[in-house]
Structures are given as C-alpha cells and as structure tokens.
Amino acid sequence: MNVKSINAALILFFLVAIFTPTAAYCAKTQDAASSVTVQAEKGYLADEIAGLENPVRVKGPGIIGTTINLILALLFVIGLSYLLMAGLKYFYFKASIPLKSEGIIKILAKEHLDKNKTVYVLEFADRVLVLASGGDNNIVPVTEIKDAETVEKIKLSADEYISKYRKQGENKFADEMKATYARQGKKIIDSGNTAVKNFIDRLKGGKK
C-alpha cells in the first residue's frame, strides 16, 4: 500500500468521524422540534375544542338582588319626585295666590280679565284702590273706594276669596301631583317588569 492510498484512507476516516455525529445530532434535533410543534398544536387545538364543547357560562345577577335594586330605585325616584313637587307647590302658590301681606300695601284681590289685562284691589294707608294693568308693565288707577261699609265688605270678601282661591289651587296642584305620580309609577313599574321578564328569559335560554 502506497503513501497516497494511506493518506486517502485517513482523510476519509476523519471526514466520516466528523460528519456522522453532526448528522445524527441534526436529525435528533429536528425530530425533537417536530415533536414539540406537534404537541403544541395538539394542546392548542385541544384547548380550543374543549372551550367550544364546554363554554364558560356568565352568571347573571340573582332575581332577589335585581328585585331589591328595582324597589330601591323606585323608592328613590318617588322620594325625589315628592321633594320636587313640594318645591314647585311652594313657589307655585307664592307666585299665583294673591296673599294679604302684612306690610303697608295689602293685595286684597287680583282678577285676570284676559291674557294681558289684570285688575287689582289694594289696601294702602286705610284706602282701598282699584288698579288695572294693561300688559305693558303699565298700572293705571281706576278708582278709590271711600265708603266705609263697602270697604269692610270688600275686606271680608277678600278673605273668603283668598281662602277659596287657595283651596282651588291646592286641589288643582294635588290632582296634578297625583297624575304625575301615577304616570311615573306606571312607567317605572313597566320598566321593572320588562327587565325582570328579560332576565328570566335569559335564564331559561341558558338552561336549554
């Protein structure tokens, strides 16, 4: 065997010794990576399939809690409406009823003849005056009542007029309040019934 043959055999031996472990390691690494990828895909798909087969059910509020919340909301709205109506009643009567003041000028009566004309009967310094308003912020004196007997009758009639006017106003305002309470109460009750019905329908749909 010559030198060239020995050299070729040695080179071939070294090449085989180097590339054989490298090739085995690469093949092993590729198999491991493929196995991990397959397992990851299987695990991901398994989780997705399990999620589709057994979806997470969202638990809604309980019927008792919902009913209590509706009742509290109803009571709150009724109380707020009552306070609002009480305030409106105070300012309504203060602005519309001709009260007898305790000052120098006392308003005995006030009558609206039409939209822009009003007649006032005033007591000022023991004198009873009749004034008229023309609608343009102009007050015109009409006459003065000087007869003592007539003045006394007017004062008595004014007391009865104020009491009657106040009573009519209170009755009208009370009727308006009752009507408002009835409308608001019906609206809230209908809304609550609808909410409870929808909630029960969702519960029935979730059980199927």
C-alpha positions as CSV (number, residue, x, y, z in Angstrom):
1,M,0.0,0.0,0.0
2,N,1.5,3.3,-1.1
3,V,1.5,6.6,0.7
4,K,-1.3,8.1,-1.4
5,S,-3.7,5.3,-0.5
6,I,-2.9,5.7,3.2
7,N,-3.5,9.4,3.1
8,A,-6.8,9.0,1.3
9,A,-7.9,6.4,3.8
10,L,-7.0,8.7,6.7
11,I,-8.9,11.7,5.2
12,L,-12.0,9.6,4.5
13,F,-11.8,8.3,8.1
14,F,-11.6,11.7,9.6
15,L,-14.5,13.0,7.4
16,V,-16.7,10.1,8.4
17,A,-15.8,10.7,12.1
18,I,-16.7,14.4,11.8
19,F,-19.9,14.3,9.8
20,T,-21.5,11.2,11.2
21,P,-22.1,12.7,14.8
22,T,-23.1,16.0,13.3
23,A,-25.7,14.4,11.0
24,A,-27.1,12.3,13.9
25,Y,-27.3,15.4,16.2
26,C,-29.1,17.4,13.5
27,A,-31.6,14.6,12.8
28,K,-32.3,14.2,16.6
29,T,-32.8,18.0,17.0
30,Q,-35.2,18.1,14.0
31,D,-37.2,15.2,15.4
32,A,-37.4,16.9,18.8
33,A,-38.5,20.2,17.3
34,S,-41.2,18.5,15.2
35,S,-42.4,16.6,18.3
36,V,-42.7,19.8,20.3
37,T,-44.5,21.6,17.5
38,V,-47.0,18.7,17.1
39,Q,-47.6,18.6,20.8
40,A,-48.1,22.4,21.0
41,E,-50.6,22.3,18.1
42,K,-52.4,19.4,19.7
43,G,-52.5,21.2,23.0
44,Y,-53.8,24.4,21.5
45,L,-56.4,22.6,19.4
46,A,-57.4,20.6,22.4
47,D,-57.9,23.7,24.5
48,E,-59.9,25.4,21.7
49,I,-62.1,22.3,21.2
50,A,-62.6,21.9,25.0
51,G,-63.6,25.6,25.1
52,L,-66.2,25.1,22.3
53,E,-67.6,22.0,23.8
54,N,-67.9,23.4,27.3
55,P,-68.3,27.2,27.0
56,V,-67.9,29.3,30.2
57,R,-71.4,30.5,31.3
58,V,-71.6,34.0,32.6
59,K,-73.5,34.1,35.8
60,G,-76.1,36.9,35.8
61,P,-77.4,38.8,38.8
62,G,-79.9,37.0,41.0
63,I,-83.6,37.6,40.9
64,I,-83.7,38.7,44.5
65,G,-80.9,41.2,44.1
66,T,-82.5,42.6,40.9
67,T,-85.9,42.9,42.6
68,I,-84.4,44.7,45.6
69,N,-82.5,47.1,43.4
70,L,-85.7,47.9,41.4
71,I,-87.6,48.6,44.6
72,L,-84.9,50.9,46.0
73,A,-84.7,52.7,42.6
74,L,-88.5,53.1,42.7
75,L,-88.4,54.5,46.3
76,F,-85.6,56.9,45.4
77,V,-87.5,58.2,42.3
78,I,-90.7,58.6,44.3
79,G,-88.9,60.5,47.1
80,L,-87.1,62.7,44.6
81,S,-90.4,63.4,42.8
82,Y,-92.1,64.3,46.1
83,L,-89.4,66.8,47.0
84,L,-89.6,68.3,43.6
85,M,-93.4,68.6,43.8
86,A,-93.2,70.1,47.3
87,G,-90.8,72.8,46.0
88,L,-92.9,73.5,43.0
89,K,-96.0,73.7,45.2
90,Y,-94.3,76.3,47.4
91,F,-93.2,78.6,44.6
92,Y,-96.5,77.9,42.6
93,F,-98.7,79.3,45.4
94,K,-96.3,82.0,46.3
95,A,-96.4,83.3,42.7
96,S,-100.1,82.7,41.8
97,I,-102.2,83.3,45.0
98,P,-102.9,86.9,46.0
99,L,-101.9,86.8,49.6
100,K,-102.6,89.6,52.0
101,S,-99.3,91.0,53.1
102,E,-98.6,92.4,56.5
103,G,-96.8,95.5,55.0
104,I,-98.1,98.9,54.0
105,I,-99.7,97.6,50.8
106,K,-102.1,94.7,51.1
107,I,-103.3,92.9,48.0
108,L,-107.0,92.1,48.6
109,A,-107.8,90.6,45.2
110,K,-106.5,90.0,41.7
111,E,-108.5,89.2,38.7
112,H,-107.4,88.4,35.1
113,L,-109.8,89.9,32.6
114,D,-107.9,88.4,29.6
115,K,-104.4,87.5,28.7
116,N,-102.9,90.9,29.1
117,K,-105.3,92.7,31.4
118,T,-105.5,92.4,35.2
119,V,-107.4,94.2,37.9
120,Y,-106.0,94.6,41.4
121,V,-107.7,95.7,44.6
122,L,-105.2,97.1,47.1
123,E,-105.4,98.5,50.6
124,F,-102.9,101.3,51.2
125,A,-102.9,103.6,54.2
126,D,-106.5,102.8,55.1
127,R,-107.5,103.5,51.5
128,V,-108.9,100.9,49.1
129,L,-107.7,101.4,45.5
130,V,-108.7,99.7,42.3
131,L,-105.8,99.5,39.7
132,A,-105.6,98.0,36.3
133,S,-102.6,96.6,34.4
134,G,-102.6,96.9,30.6
135,G,-100.0,94.2,29.9
136,D,-97.1,96.6,29.0
137,N,-96.0,97.0,32.6
138,N,-98.3,100.0,32.9
139,I,-100.6,100.2,36.0
140,V,-103.4,102.7,35.8
141,P,-105.5,103.8,38.8
142,V,-109.2,103.1,38.1
143,T,-111.0,104.3,41.2
144,E,-110.8,104.7,45.0
145,I,-113.5,103.1,47.2
146,K,-114.2,105.5,50.1
147,D,-117.4,104.2,51.6
148,A,-116.5,102.5,54.9
149,E,-119.3,99.9,54.7
150,T,-118.2,99.0,51.1
151,V,-114.6,98.8,52.2
152,E,-115.5,96.4,55.1
153,K,-117.5,94.2,52.7
154,I,-114.5,94.1,50.3
155,K,-112.2,93.1,53.1
156,L,-114.5,90.3,54.2
157,S,-115.0,89.1,50.6
158,A,-111.2,89.3,50.0
159,D,-110.6,86.9,53.0
160,E,-113.2,84.5,51.5
161,Y,-111.8,84.9,48.0
162,I,-108.2,84.2,49.2
163,S,-109.3,81.1,51.1
164,K,-111.4,79.8,48.1
165,Y,-108.6,80.6,45.6
166,R,-106.0,78.9,47.8
167,K,-108.2,75.8,48.2
168,Q,-108.9,75.6,44.4
169,G,-105.2,76.0,43.7
170,E,-104.3,73.3,46.2
171,N,-106.8,70.9,44.8
172,K,-105.6,71.5,41.3
173,F,-102.0,71.1,42.3
174,A,-102.8,67.9,44.3
175,D,-104.5,66.5,41.2
176,E,-101.5,67.3,39.1
177,M,-99.2,65.6,41.6
178,K,-101.4,62.5,41.7
179,A,-101.4,62.3,37.9
180,T,-97.7,62.8,37.8
181,Y,-97.1,60.1,40.4
182,A,-99.4,57.7,38.6
183,R,-97.6,58.3,35.3
184,Q,-94.1,58.0,36.7
185,G,-95.0,55.0,38.9
186,K,-96.6,53.2,35.9
187,K,-93.5,53.9,33.8
188,I,-91.1,52.6,36.4
189,I,-93.2,49.5,37.1
190,D,-93.5,48.7,33.4
191,S,-89.7,49.1,33.0
192,G,-89.1,46.9,36.1
193,N,-91.5,44.2,34.8
194,T,-89.8,44.3,31.4
195,A,-86.3,44.0,33.0
196,V,-87.3,41.1,35.2
197,K,-89.1,39.3,32.2
198,N,-85.9,39.7,30.0
199,F,-83.8,38.4,32.9
200,I,-86.0,35.3,33.4
201,D,-86.0,34.7,29.6
202,R,-82.2,34.8,29.6
203,L,-82.1,32.3,32.5
204,K,-84.4,30.0,30.7
205,G,-82.4,30.3,27.5
206,G,-79.2,29.5,29.4
207,K,-80.6,26.3,30.8
208,K,-81.6,24.8,27.5
